[in-house]
Amino acid sequence: MLFKWSIILTIHRFRWAGVLLVLLITSFKLKSQSLKTEQGLQKDEQGKYIHYEVVENRAPGDSLMNRAVTFFSLKKLDVKQSVDGLLKGTGKLIISKTAFVLTHPSGEIRYNWLFETKKGKYRFWLTDFLFIPYQRDRYGNFVPSTTRGIALETNPGKLNSGEWSSCVNETGRQSAALAAEFKEYLSASQKAKPFHEPDRPVSTRSW
Amino acid sequence: MKIKSFFTLSALTMSAATYAQETTSSTPLQISGAADVYYKYDFSGKPNIGTSFANDQNSVSIGMIDLALKKTTGKASFVGELSFGPRGQSGSLPTGEALNGDNSFHIQNLYMSYAFTGKLSVTAGYMSTFIGYEVIVPTGNFNYSTSYLFTNGPFQNAGIRANYVFSPKIALMVGLFNDWNVYKDVNGVTHFGAQLTLVPVDGWTAYLNVLSGRAAGAVGTGSIYDLTTFYQLSNKIKIGLNAADYTVANHGGGHSGAALYLQNSFTPNFALGLRGEYFKIKDVPDLKGSSVTSVTLSGNLKAGGLTFIPEVRFDNGSTARFVDHNLDPTKNASQFSLAAVYAF
């Protein structure tokens, strides 16, 4: 009898644990869905993935352009500035495969970053995303398996849709993070920072 | 013993991962690997084609499980790659030092590298060979069965080498190496090797390789000259070529040959590849050399990390080097195989 009662108690406890688990999974799912929506890439008029933003900014156009060129150089983008005031940079994002302790780069995304200014505002967009899959070479290093990228808009087919969608999501997440960093760099509130802050030894004499 | 090795590896992995979180100037520990299994049927009913690895007749057999670790801290990095299974042990690795001589250290790659500048790096240890088109780990090959050039060339070269990148289009490696495929050299570091890497146009890479030296017990100095090149013609088409000549001085024989690789990706998930090869064993005193021509057609069907490789292969020798179903000598052999390779 005592034994039976303890089983009922155990089931009762586990039922609550089950409810908690369901709530936890549901909230996690909702959170991940909302993240995906926030960080996902949009599509432009040609059906290409794009991260596009227009930002109000009262700073002079040439100052913004200079800051943008510096930012592109810091991020190691190949910079091309056209005559009509359009700044173009080409860069890459590393996509990594991570599961438990397993992590390694699975490929890179090459992209074009365009920037231009107008009175009181600027706009920028990341587009032309191309995926270059990585392959482990004979020495155990991950290297591009091809020189020709696959457009991110390509339909990967059913067999690879899972991996492909996580690659698109990761591209969106990294693009959003870069964009946030870029806007911060260009914002008027940003304080000028010295390239090398001199190391000052700790003074123990005056206190 | 193997279980113990796995536990040790796991402990090392965990501690390294913890360390990675604490060190800001280092990259996370990279862990990757591959596993493969296969079925092969030779149409004569006898195991015939003797190139590396896929040799078991009418059997579902294992290849290997391969685990690679890479860590970079500042300018220094290390790579350790272990393999377990016939492909990664008796099929491609020398035995260790036990008295019975049949143990294995399981090491495919174990080396350290230091980048003195952005252009110059020095690497020392036990490394996969820089010679040839095909590699031991099946994820690096399009075809599952291997070429005669691969089987008869070196698998690993232990040594020390310097790499210098002159520009994105030209790089040079020079090094001093042990004999082929040994963990330690009993007659000293006797081999010199070099690799010139050229990228003439975007998508085309060519490696000009040389490795020369006198191995322990050899009648003369052995020198292999190798060209490995590939061109990504479009998103779908890739062309590759491997040509090599190996000669051992003082009539010690050698081999020469060439293999052409044509691959076409019909969809992102499916590709077909054709390999045609001519291979010749050189004459030695009292034994005339022979040649073989081989054609291999392989498919690659990808689903995530998994690749299925159905394959048919036809070999034709200049002499009766194969056997038919009655065990009578014949010049021809053909086989079908189906492999599953998983990369993680």
Chai-1 contact restraints between the chains, C-beta under 6 A:
chainA,res_idxA,chainB,res_idxB,connection_type,confidence,min_distance_angstrom,max_distance_angstrom,comment,restraint_id
A,V101,B,T13,contact,1.0,0.0,6.0,A-B,restraint_1
A,V101,B,A17,contact,1.0,0.0,6.0,A-B,restraint_2
A,L102,B,I31,contact,1.0,0.0,6.0,A-B,restraint_3
A,T103,B,P28,contact,1.0,0.0,6.0,A-B,restraint_4
A,H104,B,Q30,contact,1.0,0.0,6.0,A-B,restraint_5
A,H104,B,S32,contact,1.0,0.0,6.0,A-B,restraint_6
A,R136,B,S32,contact,1.0,0.0,6.0,A-B,restraint_7
A,R138,B,S128,contact,1.0,0.0,6.0,A-B,restraint_8
A,R138,B,V135,contact,1.0,0.0,6.0,A-B,restraint_9
A,Y139,B,S128,contact,1.0,0.0,6.0,A-B,restraint_10
A,G140,B,A68,contact,1.0,0.0,6.0,A-B,restraint_11
A,G140,B,K70,contact,1.0,0.0,6.0,A-B,restraint_12
A,G140,B,V79,contact,1.0,0.0,6.0,A-B,restraint_13
A,G140,B,E81,contact,1.0,0.0,6.0,A-B,restraint_14
A,G140,B,N109,contact,1.0,0.0,6.0,A-B,restraint_15
A,T146,B,Q232,contact,1.0,0.0,6.0,A-B,restraint_16
A,T147,B,D202,contact,1.0,0.0,6.0,A-B,restraint_17
A,T147,B,G203,contact,1.0,0.0,6.0,A-B,restraint_18
A,T147,B,Q232,contact,1.0,0.0,6.0,A-B,restraint_19
A,R148,B,Q232,contact,1.0,0.0,6.0,A-B,restraint_20
A,R148,B,N235,contact,1.0,0.0,6.0,A-B,restraint_21
A,P156,B,P268,contact,1.0,0.0,6.0,A-B,restraint_22
A,G157,B,P268,contact,1.0,0.0,6.0,A-B,restraint_23
A,G157,B,N269,contact,1.0,0.0,6.0,A-B,restraint_24
A,L159,B,N269,contact,1.0,0.0,6.0,A-B,restraint_25
A,L159,B,A303,contact,1.0,0.0,6.0,A-B,restraint_26
A,E163,B,G304,contact,1.0,0.0,6.0,A-B,restraint_27
